[in-house]
Amino acid sequence: MSERLLTQYPEELRPEAFPTTFCPGCGHVPLMTAIFEAYRLKGLKLRDTTFVSGIGCASWIPSPHFKADTLHTTHGRPIAFATGVKLAAPQRRVMVISGDGDLASIGGNHLIHAARRDVPIVAICANNFIYGMTGGQVAATTPLGHITLTTPWGNEEPPFDLCKLVLAAGARFVARWYVGHRRELIETIAAALDHEGFAFIEAISLCPTAHERRNKPRGMGVTKDLFVTIEQAQGMTEQELEPKIVCGRFAADSTRRNK
Amino acid sequence: MSIRATKQIENSPLPGGPAFIQGNEAIADAAVIAGCRFFAGYPITPSSEIMRRMIERFHTLDGRFVQMEDELGSIAAVIGAAWTGAKAMTATSGPGLSLMIENLGYATMTETPLLLVNVQRVGPSTGQATRPAQGDVMQARWGGHGGFPCIALAPSSVQELIDFTIRAFNLAEAFRTPVLLMADEIVGHLRENCVFPEQVEIWQRYYAPGEPPFDTDHPSLVPSMPKFGDGEDLLITGSTHDARGLRMASSAEVQARVSWRLHEKFERGRDEIVRTQHFGEAQPKLLLVSYGGSARAARQALTRLLDQGRDAGLLKLDTLWPFPEQQLQAAAAKADQVLVVEANCGQIVLEVERLLRNGPRVTAHLRHDGEAITPSEVLAAAEAL
């Protein structure tokens, strides 16, 4: 995997970061390359962006892989660090890449406040439904019934719908795609790079080591069948929709500006 | 020991000369004089006037201000801003310091210059928000996990709030580290005559393109600091990292080097960092040791002791950390009695005992009831020895 990636993205990747620590089959790798493709699509250089991440596997996507300025911070705080970077250097692009545990659980407060403030940064949440780095504990995003290290008989707590959460907090660019929706994900990241305010993208990722291994045999793994688009969802009953995850761009209203 | 920070005399952006001003407002004015143009904070008594004053000052000086959602976010934003090249600060009190300490450790590990003002109030926990104390001085030094050193200054007057704030920014730049200004409610809310400088010496962080940003062979042990956008492809991480910032998750050699250098750079910088003031007899039989708001009472008490003809002196600790070890030992060389005066249940006295073991008898006059220590109490404590 390492050699192929380095050949494909010589401008974007640091050779010294390889071999990568990502497990075989990790969804964070296609997310990483989707970000590169979005930058290429826009004709933008990675180097013009400061990439900020927190703690967890997803935070290792930019740090140390990206050949650009990276700020690998404390658990849950990357959006707060990014707010300082953007405010002090408004001419720089700032992108946060972190996981669901980092952004939505321990860092949930910073997430909703950045959405409310409309801080002009792109925040990509790689949601793999689990705390992968620490061995697979239940997350605030783990679907009901899923097996994790700390819910051996199935998760009993309802998960956050991160897109609804961030929309309710006031964000105007909110989207969700599975990392397997390659074209859609690349185009959405590219569109987020054009957005003037806070842009939130939930990228549904895969954790074969901590999530898929326990849940796929029970028919609860992440496959393309799990997802429907907003358009498809419109023709479905509530019952049909219940086990599905709706993907697409939920808000693109540019009429309201906070500042 | 040579410091590589650039030193330059600059005109103050504010009018110089005499002023009658509140301590917290003086901190804000001194910060903008020192070049601070970024402030992120969260309201907390008794420090909130600093934030209010910064907003006013930034309005005309093109500074950037954000009131964050909590103290965790405030110091995080300050660290982010510092890496864009800005001089940045936050201000808080004990409960906020507790929340900031995680990222204070991050700033120390990533060698990020910033100022953290702690206007101390009495605790523990929420304690009494408007009442003074000096209960956070050990927390400043030992509050963070993993064990990291710090630079902490303790001002005793409005004038010192001005001078020490400017100095704190300079030290932060020179040593690439957070600096704590350990004020207390006494000086923060005090209104007093002071003089603002017309010109100040401003230090700027050392940067040499291409030099490793996280280690150096230079005797100061302070590496070059690039900023975002310098084209250095910065790898900044709180994880153990090599000279280029690359994470080294299991190298004992790199871990040892990081731990050692972060401590050693302050040891080598002692001459620049450590400041004390001495009043009364140089090497007295009775030595008072105090700092911050409490030192005001100790100094008054000393005047009365000297009037009585006592062989007495006061060592005022302007720098708390790194601790003025040699200065204390020199001042106590001929002492029979050392009396530490501080507004907590006994913190700096432990350091004094450690350094003067087998020497003079060390006792403390302590108060932790949210009231200011008075000169007559100190006098009575000294007379009772």
Interface residues (C-beta under 8 A of the other chain):
Chain A: R14 E16 A17 R47 D48 T50 V52 S63 P64 K67 A68 D69 T70 L71 H72 T73 T74 G76 R77 A80 F81 A82 T83 G84 V85 K86 L87 A88 A89 R92 N109 H110 H113
Chain B: R37 F38 A40 R64 V66 M68 E69 D70 L72 G73 S74 A76 A77 V78 I79 G80 A81 A82 W83 T84 G85 A86 A88 E102 N103 Y106 F228 G229 G231 E232 D233 L234 L235 I236 T237 G238 S239 G245 L246 R247
